Amino acid sequence: MNVPFVDLKAQTESIRPEIDEAVKRTLDRCDFILGGAVSELEKNFASFSGCSEAVGVSSGLEALILALRAVGVSAGDEVILPANTFIATAFAVSATGAMPVLVDCDENYNIDASAVESKITPRTKALLPVHLTGHPCDIEKVLEVAKRRKLFVIEDAAQAHGAEYKGKRCGSFGDIGCFSFYPGKNLGAFGDGGIITANDSALAEKIRCLRNYGQKVKYEHIYIGSNNRLDTIQAAILNVKLKYLDGWNDKRIKNAALYGELLKDVKNVRTPSVLPGCRNIFHLYIIECDRRDGLQKFLDGKGVQNGIHYPIPVHLQKCYESLGYREGDFPVSERLAKRILSLPMFPELTAEQIRYVASCVKEFYSS
Ligand SMILES: Cc1ncc(COP(=O)(O)O)c(C=O)c1O
């Protein structure tokens, strides 16, 4: 049996007539730049996330850069983020000219919120926690520190569309939430895209200007902006897909429960936990395991696609040598990087496929 890591084709085919219709409508209207579907998606996504504002942008990375710029982060500032994240989180900080300041992660792959305060200096301007894998970070603690130390909070919710912490959705806690619509995300476009959420209309308005050449009125440039707009055609597709997202997330949760049940007695494997009060929407299903590289090869040979998210923590990336971090600085992130493996996870994954993957994992450890 072959089990893909994600199956974009299966998802597209399940809603194909609606997608075709949405694309056709855009082609008929020709409102390709900031057209009707963009404002429609912004309204729908704001409501989905429990926010008053949403601004469509060109990618998750650009969402983060715009968010940091909007709260005034620039050269000379510091921004605190986890060492265990996709590189975009750190690159966004670097793109503003500010310095990324790293913190280790907890056993749940997210920022160790208890370690944040010790990293604050007079230069710190913002905290940039990530809700990695679809599990909310300890956002309550992050917000408490930020409030006391008067810092902005930008949530990197690129992997957390619909994830919840104590009944509230990720992206609605901080000053700004940033999402990616990269095709493999829980809500994915047919190309690049992203969105920013906020509850402050002035801040959202500033981001609307920044993403569109710094203008509110055509050819009147209030800010030195850029072109970071979300394509109308992508927004039209995302409007269709957004209606299904809660259901798709429920299916991921069900799939994770089945994996958990099947793997619970494998003592070489730690399955992901869901902390109390959290809704983990399982963008990724990551196991921590012994002999990871051997298991990965074995699964490859069995037709089970898999991944490592992520093999090198940010502080050990070549491009960040100049930050001066060393091996041993963030032991949890470093240990996980050597021991984690992401198993196939997507809503359309069947029970039969999950059983097959779990049986392969068991076979590896029994040999
Ligand atoms: C945690 C995280 N942050 C930021 C991004 C950047 O998003 P994009 O690829 O849309 O630029 C991604 C996804 O790729 C991500 O997983």
The ligand as an SDF file (V2000), in Angstrom:
LIG
                    3D

 16 16  0  0  0  0  0  0  0  0999 V2000
    5.1670   27.9990   11.3560 C   0  0  0  0  0  0  0  0  0  0  0  0
    5.1920   28.6200    9.9920 C   0  0  0  0  0  0  0  0  0  0  0  0
    5.4030   29.9400    9.8770 N   0  0  0  0  0  0  0  0  0  0  0  0
    5.4040   30.5490    8.6930 C   0  0  0  0  0  0  0  0  0  0  0  0
    5.1990   29.8500    7.5200 C   0  0  0  0  0  0  0  0  0  0  0  0
    5.3230   30.5630    6.2340 C   0  0  0  0  0  0  0  0  0  0  0  0
    4.2200   30.4360    5.4060 O   0  0  0  0  0  0  0  0  0  0  0  0
    4.3780   30.5120    3.7980 P   0  0  0  0  0  0  0  0  0  0  0  0
    5.0070   29.2630    3.3480 O   0  0  0  0  0  0  0  0  0  0  0  0
    2.9730   30.6790    3.3320 O   0  0  0  0  0  0  0  0  0  0  0  0
    5.2040   31.7140    3.5050 O   0  0  0  0  0  0  0  0  0  0  0  0
    4.9450   28.4690    7.5950 C   0  0  0  0  0  0  0  0  0  0  0  0
    4.6460   27.6330    6.4070 C   0  0  0  0  0  0  0  0  0  0  0  0
    5.2250   27.4030    5.4690 O   0  0  0  0  0  0  0  0  0  0  0  0
    4.9630   27.8360    8.8550 C   0  0  0  0  0  0  0  0  0  0  0  0
    4.7620   26.5230    8.9620 O   0  0  0  0  0  0  0  0  0  0  0  0
  1  2  1  0
  2  3  1  0
  2 15  2  0
  3  4  2  0
  4  5  1  0
  5  6  1  0
  5 12  2  0
  6  7  1  0
  7  8  1  0
  8  9  2  0
  8 10  1  0
  8 11  1  0
 12 13  1  0
 12 15  1  0
 13 14  2  0
 15 16  1  0
M  END
$$$$
